[in-house]
Amino acid sequence: MAPLNRNSILASSSGIPSRGRFVLELIVAFLLTRLPFISVPFKWFESYFHELSHGLATIMSGGVVSSIALFPNGAGLCYSQGGNAIFIAFAGYLGAALWGYLIFLLATWRDGIRFTLSLLAITLLGSIVLWARDLLTIAILLCLTGLILLPLKLKNSRPLNSLLRILGLMIILNAMASPMVLFGLAGQGDAVALAQMTWIPAWIWVVIWLVVSCGMLWLSWQKS
């Protein structure tokens, strides 16, 4: 049997996937985002991080978040007052892609996977307390919290890393696909709002978001 090289040992101990495993997880993530019904909770994840990014941008630019609303079809809204409107509108799709990459990155920390899942669950529960004001949004966030906590029952941590990496990739893929929908929604969406505020055509904002999402996917590949 050939001895393991240093990179193989590091990958095994850190939770960093091989290139082959990364491709497999990416394919699984892509297929899950396309399956009817099964893909719905994962669209909620992307929508949640999208609206959370709007909320964080509001707070960072001096505004106040009133509430966050999530809907069964994967759509969402962030109700806020004040702040920098351009920064807030731009942050949604940008933030979702960044969150996806951050989750993928944390999933390569093998020894900290249970801490990471617990931290995500606390973030979701904190959003319920701070910003959820309707029963539907509360129910969706509780469902997402359950999906995050459920894998903790697994005794072996390695599958947890793989599951979380797939979740991160799914969020990136959904962040990549969601702006494309805006091309068919004349007069709607963040891109149109940005175009009205900046005079920069909506399609340019969509392209920027797509480039960012592709960049996060490339960084994930580089991490493997």
Secondary structure, DSSP 8 states (H G I E B T S, - for coil): -----HHHHHHHHHT---HHHHHHHHHHHHHHHHSTTTTHHHHHHHHHHHHHHHHHHHHHTT-EEEEEEE-TTS-EEEEEESS-HHHHHHHHHHHHHHHHHHHHHHTT-GGGHHHHHHHHHHHHHHHHHHHB-SHHHHHHHHHHHHHHHGGGG-S-HHHHHHHHHHHHHHHHHHHHHHHHHGGG-TT-HHHHHHHHHH---HHHHHHHHHHHHHHHHHHHHHH-
